[in-house]
Each structure stands twice: as structure tokens, then as C-alpha cells.
Amino acid sequence: MIEIKTERLLLRDWRDEDLPAWTAINADPEVREYLGPVWDEAQSAASMVKYQEAYQRNGFSFWAVESLATGELLGLAGLDPVEPEVPFDGIEIGWRLARSAWGKGYASEAALAALDFGFRTAGLAEIFAITLAGNVRSQAVMTRVGMTHVPERDFVYHETPGDEGYQHVVWSKKAA
């Protein structure tokens, strides 16, 4: 069982009672703007199971992010192996928060906690962050948590052969 506390947040395992709030977060088109189509309840539930299984397998995952002050589920943050379509191997950091939690520093606070866990507890040498080139909000978080753009790792992901693809940018932070 994981519990990582920061000044205002708790990164923890997923609970069944998280599903309604997690579904609402994933049903928001603005939250999903750079992630693909909105998700329904079944997709949100499946993701929670996937994150729990990843934690059992890897010792880290995308964890639920809860407000310590209110107990409200704000979204997710954590670490996961990069997806198979990424042209390199490694561990990726990620976050996704409810729109109501934007602009309050929660993404940076959660990301710093996940980076600390990755380097100090999991013993990782390097952690990547990957996003679409247009996602400047996430890139601002990457900068705030000390990550550096690695342009030689940037790539275009093609959903189908011959499509114009989606430009992804890659950021990195190495263990001190």
C-alpha cells in the first residue's frame, strides 16, 4: 500500500469510491484535450485496475491524488513504463487533474513527490515526461519540477500508416 504525503496532497492507492470522481475527471473534454477522447465509467474503472496492477508489478504506478484538506480526489500522478509505441524505453512521469484543481500548484507538488519516489525509493536513474507539443501547461509543470526538454528524443506518433501524426516532446530529469 502506497501513501506519499506532501504539504497539501496524498498520493495513494485507488479505492472503489474514487470511481465517480475519476469518471467525472475523464469525462471533461478540457482535461482530455491532449489525451484523446473522453472516457466513460467503464474506461475509467478499467484504468484504475490497470494502475493498481502496475503498482503490484513495478512498485510504482499512476496513483490517486487526494486533497489532504478535503479528502477530494483531484486526479492522478505517478510513474509508469513508457508506452510501447514510444521509440525508446524508460519510465515516464504523468499527471491528470480535475479542471477545478488547475492553477493551484497541485500538479507540480504531485510531480515532485513522484520524482522523489522514483529516484530515492525506486532507484531510477532517469525519468521522462512526454506530451503533445501543444500542451504548454504540462510543459510548464515539467520546467517547474526541474525537467529539461530533450529535443533529440522528440517523436511523431502515427495512429495509422500515412497519417500526418502527432508531434510529441520529451523532457527528462536524471537522479542527482
Secondary structure as the mmCIF struct_conf table of DSSP 4:
data_model
#
loop_
_struct_conf.conf_type_id
_struct_conf.id
_struct_conf.beg_label_comp_id
_struct_conf.beg_label_asym_id
_struct_conf.beg_label_seq_id
_struct_conf.end_label_comp_id
_struct_conf.end_label_asym_id
_struct_conf.end_label_seq_id
STRN STRN1 GLU A 3 LYS A 5
BEND BEND1 GLU A 7 ARG A 8
STRN STRN2 LEU A 9 ARG A 12
HELX_RH_3T_P HELX_RH_3T_P1 ASP A 16 ASP A 18
HELX_RH_AL_P HELX_RH_AL_P1 LEU A 19 ASN A 26
TURN_TY1_P TURN_TY1_P1 ALA A 27 ALA A 27
TURN_TY1_P TURN_TY1_P2 PRO A 29 LEU A 35
BEND BEND2 PRO A 37 PRO A 37
HELX_RH_AL_P HELX_RH_AL_P2 GLU A 41 ASN A 58
BEND BEND3 GLY A 59 GLY A 59
STRN STRN3 PHE A 62 SER A 67
TURN_TY1_P TURN_TY1_P3 LEU A 68 THR A 70
STRN STRN4 LEU A 73 PRO A 81
HELX_LH_PP_P HELX_LH_PP_P1 VAL A 82 GLU A 83
TURN_TY1_P TURN_TY1_P4 PRO A 84 GLU A 85
BEND BEND4 VAL A 86 PHE A 88
STRN STRN5 ILE A 91 LEU A 97
HELX_RH_3T_P HELX_RH_3T_P2 ARG A 99 ALA A 101
TURN_TY1_P TURN_TY1_P5 TRP A 102 GLY A 105
HELX_RH_AL_P HELX_RH_AL_P3 TYR A 106 ASP A 116
HELX_RH_PI_P HELX_RH_PI_P1 PHE A 117 THR A 121
BEND BEND5 ALA A 122 ALA A 122
BEND BEND6 ALA A 125 ALA A 125
STRN STRN6 GLU A 126 LEU A 132
TURN_TY1_P TURN_TY1_P6 ALA A 133 GLY A 134
HELX_RH_AL_P HELX_RH_AL_P4 VAL A 136 ARG A 144
TURN_TY1_P TURN_TY1_P7 VAL A 145 GLY A 146
STRN STRN7 THR A 148 HIS A 149
HELX_RH_3T_P HELX_RH_3T_P3 PRO A 151 ARG A 153
STRN STRN8 PHE A 155 TYR A 157
BEND BEND7 GLU A 159 THR A 160
TURN_TY1_P TURN_TY1_P8 PRO A 161 GLY A 162
BEND BEND8 ASP A 163 ASP A 163
STRN STRN9 TYR A 166 LYS A 174
#
